[in-house]
Amino acid sequence: MRGSEYAPSARCSVLKRRHGLVEIVERGAFVLVEHLRIAQEHARALSKLQAQGKVLVTHVYSRSSAKASALARGILTHEGKPPTIAVSEETDGRDALTKLLEDPKIDAVDVVLPIAAQPDVVVAALQAGKYVLSEKPLAPSVAVATKTIDAAKEAGALGRWGVAENYRFEPAVERLAAADIGTVRAVRLSVGAPITGENPYAKTAWRQAPEHVGAYFGDAGPHYVAALRAAVGAAPRGVRALATRGSQIVPAPDAVAAVMTF
């Protein structure tokens, strides 16, 4: 997520208005780190919100102290103190994440992990009573996504979970969604995003060796589907698609033609 293109701070303010995710954070929050490039953008957005008095980032958790420290440096200090660093294994044998989730002073969790590792942490945080913001796609497969959503429902926590999909909150999409344009009969969406060998996103390890289906489509695709759903005002009832690979830069399909029925 990069600055104005993805507008993470704007997204967070909208979440406050619509879902109460940020508004509820009166005492604490902590960030989970792994996908460092994206986590840095989350950190910058949280730092801005903290400067406005809307959140207080108390902890940064990771399996790597180096990554956690690097991320914590990007978060505004509070009363001269940076967020506390928490690493997976602590001396008493209890996982640091488990201890953080048990902390009643922590209200919300920003989960920024590889997609395959994300669902278990999301469910654990929801079951612990926390508000959760996680990255998209929410799971490595439809089956795991369904299982994760079912677990959230069983915990009565679906309303405390937001997926960080921001295109639906872009001003142009919001204006279109609010416009009185009558019954939508057909929509045509054409998107092109050239990826070169120098593109930093194309070089990331998980894109070069994806462990979940969808690869780049699973990463970038949700943006356009979310915008389309918001503009149309409905979720697709059916999808027919054909995907192919035209480039050798990313080892996965990079072009798709699809028809959606709403």
PyMOL commands that set and color helices and strands:
alter all, ss='L'
color gray80, all
select helices_A, chain A and resi 3-6+8-19+36-51+65-72+96-101+115-127+142-154+158-160+167-169+171-178+205-208+215-232
alter helices_A, ss='H'
color red, helices_A
select strands_A, chain A and resi 29-32+57-62+84-87+108-111+131-134+161-163+238-244+255-261
alter strands_A, ss='S'
color yellow, strands_A
deselect
rebuild
show_as cartoon
